Amino acid sequence: MLPQLRQYGPVEQRGRLYGDRRSCNQIFRCTLTLHTVSKHCDHVDRWLAVIGALVQEFIMCDDRNPLHCFIPPYMLERMAQSPKNLVSARAIANLTSSSAFLASRLSARAMPSMHAIKSPDGKKHRAIHDAKGTDDLPGVIVRKEGQAATGDKATDEAYDGSGDVYDFYAQLFERNSLDDNGMSLVSTVHVAEVDFNGDHVPLSNAYWNGSQMAYGDGDDLVFKRFTGSLEVIGHELTHGVQSFTSNLDYKGQSGALNEHFADVFGMLVRQWKQGTSAAESDWVVGKELLVPAPTRRGIRDMERPGTAYANDPDLGDDPQPATMADLYKGAKDRGGVHINSGIPNRAFVLVAKALGGNAWEVAGRIWYETMLALKSDSQFVDCAKTSIKIAGDSRFGAKAKKAVQAAWKEVGVKV
């Protein structure tokens, strides 16, 4: 049940949140408008709980085909409590706009193929649009496949990055786009969100909405331009690959696996493009996104979960666990999809480093086949068993199976 705002008298007077929800069997619409907020409200924690509960309930209505945002809600909730007024205000706008973006999504059991736009020739096809500082998608087309660079950094980064992701999957796994059937890669740059004054401000996020990518330019306070990180592009487009394969339910451990595979292949795209070996990589996700500060290194650290940022005035502390002993069992973040992904992330890094060389060659192949083999409700133990079985194939050599077994054991997943 949603908490009733009226019970929080002081909050209702100082910060008013109006929620309107209308739904039917297949179309989900919601609108949240934040009017005023007092940073010094005695009950700001309760007020934030109201926002969190509203956003969580709205988003939880769609487990199979949700809006996949790169920046987790718990980071935005922590930023909403930042001592910096502008950081706090932008985070609150981001939280509420996440629900508004859901208005375009189909219900939980809708098939992703309904959104797929076939490439004109069945080959690599990119289309980059410009939202021009609004939240209207897809926006104005600014660059199509084969056209020259525009000179706009976000446009050209989205074009080049989506091309790199296509080439990665095509060359390594013989996959023809996200759906393996030549789906066009559609992106929109310069996406904005509406703040509590009703003004458009740059979105501090990137997301896959089931049919296309959307990138914000960041607030330049905590986050920089989202197209500037190749693993962000790879991460979000891998959510697209998953929607056409295992389609892992976006909650609990299955949701954490969904985020895990997106992290793995987002990172592998970057390593492959840069020619970085498993030993040479820093395994830090989203390091290019953050405005530099001594208290933050990235969004997530795959090798050392829980260490990407610490005692940061805006982000707080990285909550990711490294082993099952610290598994998050709460309700936020859809049951910890961005939090508990740290456990399988670490398992993958252990495998990649144990096997040596380039992670995309053996470890990546095992994980790709595992991703395709899982069911929508698969748990960590299912992923472990499947990856161990696949690693036992003679293609990967005797060392592979032992490395995969040892990695899952190290993170506490009992098989």
C-alpha positions as CSV (number, residue, x, y, z in Angstrom):
1,M,0.0,0.0,0.0
2,L,1.1,3.5,-0.7
3,P,1.6,5.7,2.4
4,Q,-0.9,8.5,2.7
5,L,0.7,11.8,2.3
6,R,-1.9,13.4,4.6
7,Q,-0.5,11.7,7.6
8,Y,2.7,13.6,7.3
9,G,1.2,17.0,8.2
10,P,4.4,19.1,8.2
11,V,5.5,17.5,4.9
12,E,2.2,18.3,3.3
13,Q,2.6,21.9,4.2
14,R,6.3,22.3,3.2
15,G,6.6,19.8,0.3
16,R,3.6,18.7,-1.7
17,L,3.6,15.6,-3.9
18,Y,0.6,14.9,-6.1
19,G,0.3,11.5,-7.6
20,D,-2.2,10.4,-10.3
21,R,-2.3,6.8,-11.5
22,R,-4.5,5.3,-14.2
23,S,-4.0,1.8,-15.5
24,C,-5.7,-0.9,-17.5
25,N,-4.6,-4.4,-18.4
26,Q,-1.9,-3.4,-20.9
27,I,-1.2,0.3,-20.6
28,F,0.4,1.8,-17.6
29,R,0.4,5.5,-17.1
30,C,1.6,7.6,-14.1
31,T,2.3,11.2,-13.5
32,L,4.2,12.6,-10.5
33,T,4.6,16.3,-10.1
34,L,6.7,17.7,-7.4
35,H,5.8,21.2,-6.4
36,T,7.8,22.5,-3.5
37,V,10.3,21.1,-1.1
38,S,12.0,22.4,2.0
39,K,15.5,21.1,2.6
40,H,15.1,21.9,6.3
41,C,11.9,20.0,6.8
42,D,11.9,18.1,10.1
43,H,10.2,15.2,8.3
44,V,12.2,15.1,5.1
45,D,13.0,11.4,5.6
46,R,9.3,10.6,5.7
47,W,8.7,12.8,2.7
48,L,11.4,10.9,0.8
49,A,9.8,7.7,1.8
50,V,6.6,8.8,0.2
51,I,8.4,9.5,-3.1
52,G,10.3,6.2,-2.8
53,A,7.2,4.2,-2.2
54,L,5.3,5.8,-5.1
55,V,8.1,5.3,-7.5
56,Q,8.7,1.7,-6.3
57,E,5.1,0.7,-6.6
58,F,4.8,2.2,-10.1
59,I,8.0,0.6,-11.3
60,M,7.3,-2.8,-9.7
61,C,4.1,-3.1,-11.9
62,D,6.4,-4.3,-14.7
63,D,8.9,-7.0,-13.8
64,R,9.5,-8.5,-17.3
65,N,9.9,-5.4,-19.4
66,P,10.8,-2.6,-17.0
67,L,12.5,0.7,-17.7
68,H,16.2,-0.1,-17.2
69,C,17.9,3.0,-15.8
70,F,21.7,3.0,-15.4
71,I,21.8,5.0,-12.2
72,P,20.0,3.0,-9.5
73,P,17.2,4.5,-7.4
74,Y,19.1,4.1,-4.2
75,M,21.8,6.5,-5.5
76,L,19.2,9.1,-6.4
77,E,17.5,8.7,-3.0
78,R,20.9,9.3,-1.3
79,M,21.6,12.3,-3.6
80,A,18.2,13.7,-2.6
81,Q,19.6,14.1,0.9
82,S,22.8,15.8,-0.3
83,P,23.7,19.0,1.6
84,K,24.0,20.7,-1.8
85,N,20.6,22.1,-2.7
86,L,21.0,21.8,-6.5
87,V,22.2,18.2,-6.3
88,S,19.2,17.3,-4.0
89,A,16.7,19.1,-6.3
90,R,18.1,17.4,-9.5
91,A,18.0,13.9,-7.8
92,I,14.3,14.4,-6.8
93,A,13.4,15.4,-10.3
94,N,15.2,12.3,-11.6
95,L,13.3,10.1,-9.2
96,T,9.9,11.4,-10.2
97,S,10.7,11.5,-13.9
98,S,11.6,7.8,-13.8
99,S,7.9,7.2,-13.1
100,A,6.8,9.6,-15.8
101,F,9.0,7.8,-18.4
102,L,7.1,4.6,-17.6
103,A,4.0,5.9,-19.2
104,S,5.2,4.7,-22.6
105,R,5.9,1.1,-21.4
106,L,3.6,-1.9,-22.0
107,S,2.5,-4.1,-19.2
108,A,4.7,-6.9,-17.7
109,R,4.0,-9.7,-20.1
110,A,4.2,-7.7,-23.3
111,M,6.6,-9.1,-25.8
112,P,9.7,-7.0,-26.7
113,S,9.2,-7.9,-30.4
114,M,6.3,-5.5,-30.4
115,H,8.9,-2.7,-30.1
116,A,11.5,-4.0,-32.5
117,I,12.0,-1.9,-35.7
118,K,13.7,-3.9,-38.4
119,S,16.8,-2.5,-40.1
120,P,16.0,-1.6,-43.8
121,D,18.5,-4.2,-45.1
122,G,18.7,-6.5,-42.1
123,K,22.2,-5.3,-41.2
124,K,23.7,-2.8,-38.8
125,H,21.5,0.3,-38.7
126,R,21.7,3.2,-36.3
127,A,19.4,6.1,-36.0
128,I,20.3,8.9,-33.6
129,H,17.6,11.4,-32.5
130,D,17.9,14.7,-30.5
131,A,15.3,15.5,-27.8
132,K,16.7,19.0,-27.7
133,G,16.5,19.3,-24.0
134,T,13.0,17.9,-23.6
135,D,11.6,14.5,-22.5
136,D,9.9,13.8,-25.9
137,L,11.1,10.6,-27.5
138,P,12.4,9.8,-30.0
139,G,12.9,13.5,-31.0
140,V,14.4,14.9,-34.2
141,I,16.5,12.6,-36.3
142,V,20.0,14.0,-36.6
143,R,22.2,11.1,-37.8
144,K,21.4,7.9,-39.7
145,E,23.5,4.9,-40.6
146,G,26.4,5.8,-42.9
147,Q,26.1,9.6,-42.4
148,A,29.1,11.7,-41.4
149,A,29.8,12.8,-37.9
150,T,27.7,15.8,-36.8
151,G,30.2,17.5,-34.5
152,D,27.8,17.2,-31.6
153,K,29.6,15.0,-29.0
154,A,26.6,13.2,-27.6
155,T,25.2,12.4,-31.1
156,D,28.4,11.1,-32.4
157,E,29.2,9.1,-29.2
158,A,25.8,7.5,-29.3
159,Y,26.3,6.6,-32.9
160,D,29.8,5.2,-32.5
161,G,29.0,3.5,-29.2
162,S,26.0,1.7,-30.5
163,G,28.0,0.6,-33.5
164,D,30.7,-0.8,-31.3
165,V,28.1,-2.8,-29.3
166,Y,26.6,-4.1,-32.6
167,D,30.1,-5.1,-33.8
168,F,31.0,-6.7,-30.5
169,Y,28.0,-9.0,-30.6
170,A,28.3,-9.7,-34.3
171,Q,32.0,-10.5,-34.4
172,L,32.2,-12.5,-31.2
173,F,28.8,-14.2,-31.0
174,E,27.5,-13.9,-34.6
175,R,24.5,-12.0,-33.2
176,N,22.7,-9.7,-35.6
177,S,21.7,-6.8,-33.3
178,L,19.8,-7.1,-30.1
179,D,17.1,-9.4,-31.4
180,D,19.4,-11.4,-33.7
181,N,17.2,-10.3,-36.5
182,G,18.7,-7.0,-37.6
183,M,16.8,-4.7,-35.2
184,S,17.6,-1.0,-35.7
185,L,19.6,0.6,-32.9
186,V,17.6,3.8,-32.0
187,S,19.0,6.3,-29.6
188,T,17.9,9.7,-28.4
189,V,20.5,12.2,-26.9
190,H,20.0,15.4,-24.9
191,V,17.1,14.0,-23.0
192,A,15.8,16.1,-20.2
193,E,13.6,15.7,-17.2
194,V,11.1,18.1,-15.6
195,D,12.2,19.6,-12.2
196,F,9.9,20.7,-9.4
197,N,9.6,24.2,-11.0
198,G,8.2,22.6,-14.2
199,D,11.4,23.4,-16.1
200,H,13.4,21.0,-18.3
201,V,16.8,20.2,-16.9
202,P,19.4,17.6,-18.3
203,L,18.6,14.0,-17.4
204,S,21.2,12.5,-15.1
205,N,20.6,9.0,-16.3
206,A,20.5,6.7,-19.4
207,Y,17.9,4.0,-20.0
208,W,16.7,1.3,-22.3
209,N,12.9,1.5,-22.6
210,G,12.2,-1.6,-24.6
211,S,12.6,-0.1,-28.0
212,Q,15.4,2.5,-27.8
213,M,18.1,4.1,-25.8
214,A,17.8,7.5,-24.1
215,Y,20.8,9.5,-22.8
216,G,20.9,12.5,-20.5
217,D,23.7,15.1,-20.4
218,G,24.1,14.8,-16.6
219,D,24.0,17.6,-14.1
220,D,27.7,18.5,-14.1
221,L,27.5,18.3,-10.4
222,V,27.8,14.6,-9.9
223,F,27.3,13.1,-13.3
224,K,28.7,14.0,-16.7
225,R,27.4,13.2,-20.2
226,F,26.1,9.6,-20.3
227,T,27.2,8.9,-23.9
228,G,30.8,9.5,-22.8
229,S,30.9,6.0,-21.3
230,L,31.0,3.1,-23.7
231,E,30.2,0.5,-21.0
232,V,27.0,2.5,-20.2
233,I,26.0,2.1,-23.9
234,G,26.9,-1.6,-23.8
235,H,25.2,-2.1,-20.5
236,E,21.9,-0.7,-21.6
237,L,21.9,-2.3,-25.0
238,T,22.6,-5.7,-23.3
239,H,19.3,-5.2,-21.4
240,G,17.9,-5.2,-24.9
241,V,19.6,-8.5,-25.8
242,Q,18.2,-10.0,-22.6
243,S,14.7,-8.9,-23.4
244,F,14.9,-11.1,-26.5
245,T,16.6,-14.1,-24.8
246,S,16.4,-15.1,-21.1
247,N,14.2,-12.0,-20.3
248,L,15.1,-12.3,-16.6
249,D,12.4,-11.0,-14.3
250,Y,13.5,-7.6,-13.0
251,K,13.3,-8.3,-9.3
252,G,15.2,-10.1,-6.6
253,Q,18.0,-12.4,-7.7
254,S,16.8,-12.8,-11.2
255,G,16.8,-9.0,-11.5
256,A,20.3,-8.9,-10.0
257,L,21.4,-11.4,-12.7
258,N,19.8,-9.1,-15.3
259,E,21.9,-6.2,-14.1
260,H,24.9,-8.5,-13.7
261,F,24.9,-9.6,-17.4
262,A,24.4,-5.9,-18.4
263,D,27.5,-5.0,-16.4
264,V,29.5,-7.9,-17.7
265,F,28.9,-7.2,-21.4
266,G,29.1,-3.5,-21.0
267,M,32.5,-3.9,-19.5
268,L,33.6,-6.5,-22.1
269,V,32.6,-4.1,-24.9
270,R,34.9,-1.5,-23.4
271,Q,37.8,-4.0,-22.9
272,W,37.3,-5.4,-26.4
273,K,37.3,-1.9,-28.0
274,Q,40.4,-0.8,-26.0
275,G,42.2,-4.1,-26.3
276,T,42.4,-4.4,-22.5
277,S,43.1,-7.8,-20.9
278,A,41.4,-9.1,-17.8
279,A,44.5,-8.4,-15.7
280,E,44.9,-4.9,-17.0
281,S,41.3,-3.8,-16.5
282,D,40.2,-1.9,-13.5
283,W,36.7,-3.4,-13.7
284,V,35.1,-0.1,-12.5
285,V,31.8,0.5,-14.2
286,G,30.9,4.1,-15.1
287,K,34.1,5.8,-14.0
288,E,33.8,8.2,-16.9
289,L,30.4,9.4,-15.7
290,L,31.3,10.9,-12.4
291,V,32.5,14.4,-11.8
292,P,35.9,13.7,-10.1
293,A,36.1,13.6,-6.3
294,P,38.4,11.7,-3.9
295,T,35.5,9.8,-2.4
296,R,34.3,8.2,-5.7
297,R,35.8,6.0,-8.4
298,G,32.8,4.8,-10.3
299,I,29.2,3.6,-10.1
300,R,30.2,0.0,-9.3
301,D,33.4,-2.0,-8.9
302,M,33.0,-5.5,-10.3
303,E,36.2,-6.8,-8.8
304,R,35.7,-5.3,-5.3
305,P,31.9,-4.7,-4.9
306,G,31.1,-2.1,-2.2
307,T,34.2,0.0,-2.8
308,A,33.2,2.2,-5.8
309,Y,32.5,5.2,-3.5
310,A,32.7,5.7,0.2
311,N,31.7,8.5,2.6
312,D,30.8,10.6,-0.4
313,P,28.8,13.7,0.5
314,D,26.4,13.2,-2.4
315,L,26.4,9.4,-2.9
316,G,27.1,8.1,0.5
317,D,28.6,4.5,0.6
318,D,28.5,1.9,-2.1
319,P,26.0,-0.8,-0.7
320,Q,27.0,-3.7,-3.0
321,P,27.9,-7.0,-1.3
322,A,30.8,-9.2,-2.5
323,T,29.5,-12.5,-1.1
324,M,26.2,-14.2,-0.2
325,A,27.0,-13.6,3.5
326,D,26.0,-10.0,2.9
327,L,23.2,-10.5,0.5
328,Y,20.7,-7.6,0.6
329,K,17.2,-9.0,1.5
330,G,15.2,-5.7,1.7
331,A,12.5,-4.4,-0.7
332,K,14.2,-1.3,-2.2
333,D,15.8,-1.4,-5.6
334,R,13.3,-4.1,-6.7
335,G,14.8,-6.4,-4.0
336,G,18.3,-5.3,-4.7
337,V,18.7,-5.7,-8.4
338,H,21.6,-3.2,-8.6
339,I,22.8,-4.0,-5.1
340,N,23.1,-7.8,-5.2
341,S,24.5,-7.9,-8.7
342,G,27.9,-7.3,-7.0
343,I,28.0,-11.0,-6.1
344,P,27.8,-12.5,-9.6
345,N,29.9,-9.6,-10.9
346,R,32.7,-10.6,-8.6
347,A,32.3,-14.2,-9.6
348,F,32.8,-13.3,-13.3
349,V,35.9,-11.2,-12.6
350,L,37.4,-14.1,-10.6
351,V,36.8,-16.4,-13.6
352,A,38.2,-13.9,-16.1
353,K,41.4,-13.3,-14.1
354,A,41.9,-17.0,-13.4
355,L,41.7,-17.9,-17.1
356,G,43.9,-14.9,-18.0
357,G,44.1,-13.2,-21.4
358,N,41.2,-11.4,-22.8
359,A,38.0,-11.8,-20.8
360,W,35.7,-11.7,-23.9
361,E,37.3,-14.8,-25.4
362,V,36.6,-17.6,-22.9
363,A,34.9,-16.2,-19.8
364,G,32.7,-13.9,-22.0
365,R,31.7,-16.8,-24.3
366,I,30.7,-18.9,-21.3
367,W,28.7,-16.1,-19.8
368,Y,27.0,-15.3,-23.1
369,E,25.8,-18.9,-23.5
370,T,24.7,-18.9,-19.9
371,M,22.7,-15.7,-20.4
372,L,20.9,-17.3,-23.3
373,A,20.2,-20.5,-21.4
374,L,18.7,-19.1,-18.3
375,K,14.9,-18.9,-17.6
376,S,13.1,-15.7,-16.6
377,D,13.0,-16.7,-12.9
378,S,16.5,-18.0,-12.6
379,Q,18.4,-17.5,-9.3
380,F,22.1,-17.2,-8.5
381,V,22.4,-20.9,-8.0
382,D,20.8,-21.6,-11.5
383,C,23.3,-19.2,-13.1
384,A,26.1,-21.0,-11.2
385,K,25.0,-24.5,-12.3
386,T,24.5,-23.4,-15.9
387,S,27.8,-21.6,-16.2
388,I,29.6,-24.6,-14.7
389,K,28.0,-27.0,-17.1
390,I,28.8,-24.8,-20.1
391,A,32.4,-24.3,-18.9
392,G,32.8,-28.1,-18.9
393,D,32.5,-28.2,-22.7
394,S,35.7,-29.3,-24.4
395,R,35.8,-26.0,-26.3
396,F,36.9,-24.1,-23.2
397,G,39.6,-26.5,-21.9
398,A,40.0,-28.3,-18.6
399,K,40.9,-25.1,-16.7
400,A,37.6,-23.3,-17.4
401,K,35.2,-25.5,-15.4
402,K,37.5,-25.4,-12.3
403,A,37.8,-21.7,-12.5
404,V,34.0,-21.2,-12.7
405,Q,33.4,-23.6,-9.9
406,A,36.0,-21.9,-7.7
407,A,34.6,-18.5,-8.4
408,W,31.0,-19.3,-7.4
409,K,32.3,-21.0,-4.3
410,E,34.4,-17.9,-3.4
411,V,31.3,-15.7,-3.5
412,G,29.3,-18.1,-1.4
413,V,26.9,-19.5,-4.0
414,K,26.6,-23.2,-3.1
415,V,26.1,-25.6,-6.0
